[in-house]
Amino acid sequence: MKLISAIIKPFKLDDVREAISSVGVEGLTVSEVKGFGRQKGHTELYRGAEYQIDFLPKVKLEIAVKDDAVERLILAITQSAYTGKIGDGKIFVVNLEQALRIRTGETDLAAL
């Protein structure tokens, strides 16, 4: 099992959700996060004063999947989150040692 974490632009969330559903992924967790990478921040003007925005709003998706679904999921996220501009996001893949469905007690692949 793998845990896929993807950081994307907020306005791409619906596109990404539809894309991952189309490859058979049934569940995900979404969090609103802030951060920066190469995109850094930007300057905004508010009531005549200029100020620096260091952390940009992003959306973090966390998806637990079987090993054989990883490549399809990465492709779906990559294609649907792509804008071609800086700040499109990142995808991280880590090993998932154990999963447990609290309601039923199912474990590992059955819990996904």
LINPE-V744519 format. One line per field, one symbol per residue. psi: psi as a letter, one per 30 degrees, with the letter a starting at -180 (. if undefined). Layout:
BEGIN
psi->???
END
This chain:
BEGIN
psi->kljkkkklkeffeeeeeeefefggkfklkkkklkalbffbalklkjhfkklkjekkklkkkkkklleffeeeeeeeeeeffkfglkgfalkkklkjekkkjeefgklbeff.
END
